[in-house]
Amino acid sequence: MSYSRIWLLSALMVAASAAQAGSKEPIQPIVAAKVKSPAMVELGKKLFFDPRLSKSGFISCNSCHNLSMGGTDNLKTSIGHNWNQGPINAPTVLNSSMNLAQFWDGRAADLKAQAGGPIANPGEMASTHVIAVEVLQSIPAYVAEFKQVFGSNTVDIDKVTTAIAAFETTLVTPDSRFDKWLKGNKKALTADETAGYKLFKDSGCVACHNGPAVGGNSYQKMGAVSAYQTASGATGRLGVTGKEEDRLLFKVPTLRNIELTYPYFHDGEAATLTQAVETMGRVQLGKKFTDAENAQIVAFLKTLTGKQPSFALPILPPSNDKTPRSQPFSK
């Protein structure tokens, strides 16, 4: 039996099981974040917004994971140092703590491992860990804050990524209308939205998009039933494992806040939810949704938008004479 037939059979079995389970839905409500160390989260928030961690002094974590735009940048592929266009769509940072790993190919085990990557990536922030640490170590207010959080005046990249990850862990989005429906408020969804959720389950979408994040907890092949045509050179898990069978195997994206995080897929080729649903039905399920069915699924997906993170923007401590200077983009 081919991989695509096995996958589709699995999807249908999961959907059938979910339907039989009644109140035991394949998706669970998001739980609000519990902050263990407010001081560390506050430090991580400053670092997340600080562009001085980049070579140009222009790009911060928030540039590609904009918290005013669903935790992404709404570009097909992100723009990095020297206006370099990246090779892959920026996944949302919202609810990213629920992922089994980070990046589309899962090459970072957790948020801490992910946080250091863009800083030193020449196509992204284009700095080095050494220079980024020198910048922070040169600023007395940062040194004092690291001392408060970690008990040491010494700044290092391990502490930097630990703090950024602590902040990112708080970026969850509970209390969506769908969460309210899951908790018993059946008036939270319209008839079309409820019908869209039933289609979402019955069609097998829940085989991959399940759990609190509605995804993020497995790897799946893009084009499980029919080949996905793309100009992107991204190879998925193949680039991590070196195994040919992992070609085009990507981490399943979360569908939470999906209305905000366009365009879609690793290559950003689906500009709208309508287009994304059509493509997923065709290449992942071997199914052609009618226009009415597509509209109902899209209506359901929009109910997954939760309460967005809300906080005061951090006031970053000023640089001084000892702070290494940024190197603006070359012409």
C-alpha positions in Angstrom: 0.0 0.0 0.0 1.3 3.4 -1.0 2.3 6.1 1.6 -0.6 8.3 0.4 -3.2 5.5 0.8 -1.9 4.7 4.3 -2.0 8.3 5.3 -5.5 8.9 4.0 -6.7 5.7 5.7 -5.2 7.0 9.0 -6.8 10.4 8.5 -10.2 8.8 8.0 -9.8 6.6 11.0 -8.9 9.5 13.2 -11.9 11.5 11.9 -14.2 8.6 12.5 -12.9 8.1 16.0 -13.4 11.8 16.8 -16.9 11.6 15.5 -17.7 8.6 17.7 -16.1 10.2 20.7 -18.9 12.8 21.0 -17.8 15.4 23.5 -14.2 14.1 23.3 -13.1 16.5 20.6 -9.8 16.2 18.7 -9.1 19.8 19.6 -8.7 21.1 23.1 -9.0 24.7 24.5 -5.9 26.7 25.0 -4.9 27.3 28.6 -3.6 30.8 29.6 0.1 31.0 30.2 1.4 30.8 33.8 4.3 33.1 34.3 6.9 31.6 36.6 9.5 34.4 36.5 8.0 37.8 35.6 11.5 39.4 35.7 12.9 36.9 33.2 9.8 37.3 30.9 10.3 41.1 31.0 14.0 40.7 30.1 13.1 38.4 27.3 10.5 40.8 26.0 13.1 43.6 25.8 15.5 41.2 23.9 12.7 40.1 21.5 12.1 43.8 20.5 15.8 44.9 20.5 17.1 45.4 17.0 20.6 45.8 18.3 20.9 42.0 18.3 21.1 42.3 14.5 24.2 43.5 12.5 22.3 46.4 11.0 20.6 47.5 14.2 17.4 47.4 12.3 16.0 43.9 12.6 14.5 42.4 15.8 12.7 39.1 16.5 9.5 41.1 16.2 10.4 42.1 12.6 9.5 38.6 11.3 7.3 37.6 14.2 5.3 40.8 14.5 3.0 40.6 17.6 0.7 43.2 16.0 0.2 40.8 13.0 -0.5 37.4 14.5 3.1 36.8 15.3 4.3 36.7 11.7 5.1 39.2 9.0 2.4 38.5 6.4 5.1 38.0 3.7 5.6 35.0 1.4 9.1 34.7 2.8 10.7 37.1 5.3 13.2 39.9 4.5 16.5 39.7 6.3 19.8 41.6 6.4 20.7 43.6 3.4 17.1 43.1 2.1 17.8 39.4 1.6 14.6 37.5 0.9 14.5 34.3 2.9 13.8 30.9 1.6 10.7 30.0 3.7 7.6 31.5 5.2 8.0 32.8 8.8 5.8 30.6 11.1 3.8 32.4 13.8 5.5 32.7 17.2 2.0 32.6 18.9 1.4 29.4 20.7 4.8 28.2 19.4 5.6 26.7 22.8 3.1 23.9 21.9 5.1 22.8 18.9 7.0 19.5 19.1 10.0 21.3 17.6 10.8 24.7 16.0 11.2 25.8 12.4 9.3 24.1 9.6 11.9 21.3 9.4 12.1 20.9 13.2 15.8 21.5 13.4 15.5 23.3 16.8 14.3 21.1 19.6 12.6 24.0 21.5 12.2 27.8 21.7 15.5 28.3 23.4 17.3 26.5 20.6 15.4 28.4 18.0 16.1 31.8 19.5 19.8 31.8 18.8 19.5 30.8 15.2 18.3 34.0 13.5 20.8 36.2 15.4 23.7 34.5 13.7 22.1 33.6 10.4 23.7 35.8 7.7 20.5 36.0 5.8 18.4 37.0 8.8 19.9 39.2 11.6 23.4 38.6 10.3 25.2 39.2 13.6 27.2 36.7 15.7 26.5 35.5 19.2 29.8 37.0 20.3 28.9 40.5 19.0 25.3 40.3 20.3 26.6 39.5 23.8 29.1 42.3 23.6 26.3 44.7 22.8 24.3 43.6 25.8 27.3 43.4 28.1 28.2 47.0 27.3 24.9 48.4 28.5 24.8 48.7 32.3 21.0 48.6 32.5 21.0 45.2 30.7 23.8 43.9 32.9 21.8 44.8 36.0 18.7 43.1 34.6 20.7 39.9 33.8 22.1 40.1 37.3 18.6 40.3 38.8 17.3 37.4 36.7 20.3 35.0 36.6 22.3 36.1 39.6 25.4 37.0 37.5 26.8 40.1 35.9 28.0 38.0 33.0 25.9 38.0 29.9 26.1 35.0 27.6 24.1 33.6 24.7 22.6 30.8 26.8 21.0 33.4 29.1 19.9 35.5 26.2 18.1 32.6 24.5 16.7 31.4 27.8 15.1 34.8 28.4 13.7 35.2 24.9 12.2 31.7 25.2 10.6 32.6 28.5 8.9 35.5 26.9 7.8 33.6 23.9 6.2 30.9 26.1 3.8 33.6 27.4 2.5 34.3 23.8 -0.5 32.0 23.9 -4.0 33.0 22.7 -6.8 31.5 24.8 -10.5 32.4 24.7 -11.2 32.1 21.0 -14.9 31.6 20.1 -14.1 28.0 19.3 -12.6 27.5 22.8 -15.8 28.9 24.3 -17.8 26.4 22.1 -15.6 23.6 23.3 -16.2 24.7 26.9 -20.0 24.3 26.4 -21.2 27.6 25.0 -22.9 26.2 21.9 -24.1 29.7 20.9 -20.5 30.8 20.4 -20.5 29.5 16.8 -22.9 30.1 13.9 -24.5 27.2 12.0 -22.1 27.7 9.2 -19.1 27.6 11.5 -20.4 24.5 13.2 -20.9 22.9 9.8 -17.4 23.9 8.9 -16.0 22.2 12.0 -17.9 19.0 11.1 -16.5 19.0 7.6 -13.0 19.6 9.1 -13.4 16.5 11.2 -15.2 14.3 8.7 -12.8 15.1 5.9 -9.8 14.0 7.9 -8.2 17.4 8.6 -8.0 16.5 12.3 -5.6 13.7 11.5 -2.9 16.4 11.4 -4.5 19.4 12.9 -5.5 18.4 16.4 -4.6 19.2 20.0 -4.7 22.6 21.7 -2.7 24.3 18.9 -4.7 22.6 16.2 -1.4 21.3 14.7 2.3 21.7 15.5 2.6 18.2 17.0 3.6 16.1 14.0 5.5 16.1 10.7 3.6 15.4 7.5 4.5 15.2 3.8 3.3 18.2 1.8 1.5 16.4 -1.0 0.5 13.2 0.8 -2.1 12.2 -1.8 -1.0 14.1 -4.9 2.2 16.0 -5.7 2.5 19.6 -4.4 3.9 21.8 -7.1 6.2 24.6 -5.8 9.1 26.7 -6.9 10.5 26.6 -3.3 13.8 24.8 -2.7 12.9 23.9 0.9 13.3 20.1 1.4 11.8 19.8 4.9 13.0 17.2 7.2 15.4 15.9 4.5 17.7 18.7 5.3 17.9 17.6 9.0 17.9 13.8 8.7 19.5 13.3 5.3 16.9 10.7 4.6 15.2 10.8 1.2 11.9 9.6 2.7 11.8 12.8 4.7 11.8 15.1 1.6 8.9 17.6 1.8 8.1 16.4 5.3 7.3 19.5 7.3 6.0 20.3 10.8 2.3 20.7 10.6 1.5 24.4 11.3 -0.8 25.5 14.1 -4.2 26.7 12.8 -4.7 29.0 15.8 -5.1 32.6 14.7 -4.8 31.4 11.1 -7.0 34.3 9.9 -4.1 36.6 10.8 -1.1 34.6 9.6 -1.4 34.7 5.8 0.1 33.8 3.4 0.1 30.1 4.0 2.3 27.0 3.7 6.1 26.8 3.9 6.4 28.6 0.6 3.7 31.2 1.3 2.0 30.3 -2.0 -1.6 30.3 -0.7 -2.6 34.0 -0.3 -6.0 33.3 1.2 -7.7 30.8 3.5 -10.0 29.9 0.6 -7.0 29.0 -1.5 -5.3 27.1 1.3 -8.4 25.0 2.0 -8.7 24.1 -1.7 -5.0 23.1 -1.9 -5.1 21.1 1.3 -8.2 19.2 0.2 -6.6 18.4 -3.1 -3.0 17.4 -2.2 -3.5 16.1 1.3 -6.9 14.5 1.3 -7.6 13.8 -2.4 -10.9 15.8 -2.0 -12.4 18.7 -3.9 -14.5 20.9 -1.6 -17.5 22.7 -3.1 -17.5 26.4 -2.8 -20.0 26.2 -0.1 -18.0 23.6 1.8 -14.8 25.6 1.4 -16.6 28.7 2.8 -17.9 26.8 5.8 -14.4 25.4 6.6 -13.0 28.9 6.3 -15.7 30.2 8.6 -14.7 27.6 11.2 -11.0 28.4 10.9 -11.7 32.1 11.7 -13.2 31.1 15.0 -9.7 29.9 16.1 -8.5 33.5 16.6 -7.9 33.9 20.3 -7.1 36.7 22.7 -3.9 38.3 21.4 -1.0 39.1 23.8 -1.4 42.5 25.3 1.4 44.3 27.2 3.2 47.6 27.4 6.0 47.9 24.8 9.4 47.6 26.5 11.6 50.7 26.9 15.0 49.6 25.8 18.1 50.8 27.7 20.3 53.2 25.6 23.6 52.3 24.1 26.7 54.1 25.2 30.3 54.9 24.0 31.4 51.3 24.6 28.5 49.7 22.7 29.6 48.1 19.3 28.0 50.1 16.5 25.6 48.6 14.0 26.6 48.1 10.4 23.8 49.4 8.1 22.8 47.6 5.0 25.2 47.9 2.0 23.9 49.3 -1.2 
